[in-house]
Amino acid sequence: MDNRRQAAMLAAALMVAGATLLLHPGGIGTGKLRVLIVEETAQRGQLPPDQAAVFTAKAIRDYVGTHCVEGGFLTLDKDADLSKLPAAWKPLAANPKSLPWMAIEVNGRIHAGPLPGTVEKTLALLQRYGGA
Amino acid sequence: MAELVIDDSNYGDFLPHKHDRLAGCLPRVTRYGDCAHAVPDRLQPIPRDQWDARIKANDEHGAWLYDLAKGIPCQDQDGLGYCHAYGTVMAMMVERVVQGLPLVLLSAESIGGPITGWQNQGAALDQDLQQAAKRGACRQQFMDGRNSISPSRWKAGWETDCANHIVTEWWDLDSGNTFDLAATCALIGVPVNQGFGWWGHAVAGAFKLRRGKGGRYELMSRNSWGKDYGEDGFFWLAEGKGTPDLGLFAPRQVTASEV
C-alpha cells in the first residue's frame, strides 16, 4: 500500500471517530505507539464504571506493554508538572479539550480525543493505530 | 499461607506481638486540611448503591490495583517499626506503576529515617507523606543492606536520588467516612496508605473490594511483614476493623522525571 493510500485510509478512519489529526514533525518513527491519558484524577469516581476501568484494565496494560515504545504509556493528572516531561511527551500533553483525554502518537502523527467510554472501545482505538 | 481475612471476631489473633512484630503507626500530627502539600476534600465517595456494578466491571476487566501491584515484590520491615513508611512507599510504587512509570523499589528507610531521627520508632502517616513530598524516597539499591537505618553506610548520592521520586500531589482523605473513601480508592485504582488504631499499624491499600461473608464489604490491603503473611502480603480487612482511623492518605502523582 502506498503512503498516499495509507494516509487517505487513516484520515477516513479519523473522520469516523470524530478525531483530531495533527502532524508532528519530530515523530518517533518506530511504528510503535506513544500513548498519554490526561485526567482529573479526583473525577475518576464520576466516570462510568466501564470507562474508569480503562486506567487499570489488564487488556489495555497488556496492549501498551507490547505495542508502545519503551516507557511509551503514561497517565497524568491535568495538574501534573509537565515541565519535567521529556520533550517527546509534550506534543501529546498539549491542550486537552476535555477530560479524560487520550493522545496517541505513531510515526510522527498524533491522534487526540476524548478517552473512549469503555475498555473495548479504547482497545479498538489503540489497535487502529498500533495493529492487533 | 491461605487467604487471610481479619474482622471483628478474629482480630486479636493478628496483633503485632502475636507475630513477633513491631507496629509503629501513631496518630496524625497535623489537623485535617492543615497539612503542607496535601489536598483535602479532593475525592467524593462513590455511593454504596454503585459499588456492586463497579466491582463487577473491575472483575471483568482485571482492573484492580491488585492486578498491577502483584508484580511488585512484597516488602518486609522485619524488626523495624517503620510500617508508616513501608505503607507510604508501597503506595508510591503502585502509583508509579499506575501512571505507567517503570517499577522501582523505593526505600522506606529513606522516608522513615529522616522523620524519626534515624531511630527505630513509630511515626504518623502525615509525617511520611510530607517527607515524600518534600524530599522523596531513594531507590533501595542505595542502601547497604535491608532495613538499614545507617545512612552513613549507604551509597553516595542517595539523597539526590530521593529527588527523582517525589510525591507532587497527595490527598488527605481523613475527613471521616474513611471506609467508604478507601473503598472508592479501590474502585477507581488509587493506592493509599492507611493506619488502624486497634492494630497500631499501617498498611498499603486499597487493592481490591469485594463482598465477603454475610454481604459485608472487605478491602484488600498489603502488609509489610514479608511474603508469608496472607498471600504474598495481600490480605483482607472487613468493614469495622478495616476502617482506617489513624489516617488515610493517597499519593496521587509521583514525579515522572525519568520517563
HADDOCK unambig.tbl for C-alpha pairs under 7 A between the chains (distance, minus, plus):
assign (segid A and resid 42 and name CA) (segid B and resid 42 and name CA) 5.92 0.50 0.50
assign (segid A and resid 42 and name CA) (segid B and resid 43 and name CA) 5.34 0.50 0.50
assign (segid A and resid 44 and name CA) (segid B and resid 188 and name CA) 6.27 0.50 0.50
assign (segid A and resid 45 and name CA) (segid B and resid 46 and name CA) 6.30 0.50 0.50
assign (segid A and resid 45 and name CA) (segid B and resid 188 and name CA) 6.04 0.50 0.50
assign (segid A and resid 49 and name CA) (segid B and resid 54 and name CA) 5.30 0.50 0.50
assign (segid A and resid 49 and name CA) (segid B and resid 57 and name CA) 6.14 0.50 0.50
assign (segid A and resid 50 and name CA) (segid B and resid 57 and name CA) 6.07 0.50 0.50
assign (segid A and resid 52 and name CA) (segid B and resid 188 and name CA) 6.31 0.50 0.50
assign (segid A and resid 53 and name CA) (segid B and resid 58 and name CA) 6.11 0.50 0.50
assign (segid A and resid 53 and name CA) (segid B and resid 61 and name CA) 6.92 0.50 0.50
assign (segid A and resid 53 and name CA) (segid B and resid 63 and name CA) 5.62 0.50 0.50
assign (segid A and resid 56 and name CA) (segid B and resid 63 and name CA) 4.70 0.50 0.50
assign (segid A and resid 56 and name CA) (segid B and resid 64 and name CA) 6.65 0.50 0.50
assign (segid A and resid 56 and name CA) (segid B and resid 98 and name CA) 6.79 0.50 0.50
assign (segid A and resid 56 and name CA) (segid B and resid 189 and name CA) 6.76 0.50 0.50
assign (segid A and resid 57 and name CA) (segid B and resid 61 and name CA) 5.28 0.50 0.50
assign (segid A and resid 57 and name CA) (segid B and resid 62 and name CA) 5.51 0.50 0.50
assign (segid A and resid 57 and name CA) (segid B and resid 63 and name CA) 4.05 0.50 0.50
assign (segid A and resid 58 and name CA) (segid B and resid 61 and name CA) 6.27 0.50 0.50
assign (segid A and resid 58 and name CA) (segid B and resid 62 and name CA) 5.25 0.50 0.50
assign (segid A and resid 58 and name CA) (segid B and resid 63 and name CA) 6.03 0.50 0.50
assign (segid A and resid 71 and name CA) (segid B and resid 101 and name CA) 6.91 0.50 0.50
assign (segid A and resid 71 and name CA) (segid B and resid 259 and name CA) 6.52 0.50 0.50
assign (segid A and resid 73 and name CA) (segid B and resid 100 and name CA) 5.47 0.50 0.50
assign (segid A and resid 74 and name CA) (segid B and resid 99 and name CA) 5.45 0.50 0.50
assign (segid A and resid 74 and name CA) (segid B and resid 100 and name CA) 4.64 0.50 0.50
assign (segid A and resid 74 and name CA) (segid B and resid 101 and name CA) 6.94 0.50 0.50
assign (segid A and resid 75 and name CA) (segid B and resid 99 and name CA) 4.76 0.50 0.50
assign (segid A and resid 75 and name CA) (segid B and resid 100 and name CA) 6.41 0.50 0.50
assign (segid A and resid 76 and name CA) (segid B and resid 99 and name CA) 6.63 0.50 0.50
assign (segid A and resid 84 and name CA) (segid B and resid 256 and name CA) 6.91 0.50 0.50
assign (segid A and resid 84 and name CA) (segid B and resid 257 and name CA) 5.63 0.50 0.50
assign (segid A and resid 85 and name CA) (segid B and resid 256 and name CA) 6.68 0.50 0.50
assign (segid A and resid 85 and name CA) (segid B and resid 257 and name CA) 6.37 0.50 0.50
assign (segid A and resid 85 and name CA) (segid B and resid 259 and name CA) 6.93 0.50 0.50
assign (segid A and resid 86 and name CA) (segid B and resid 259 and name CA) 6.63 0.50 0.50
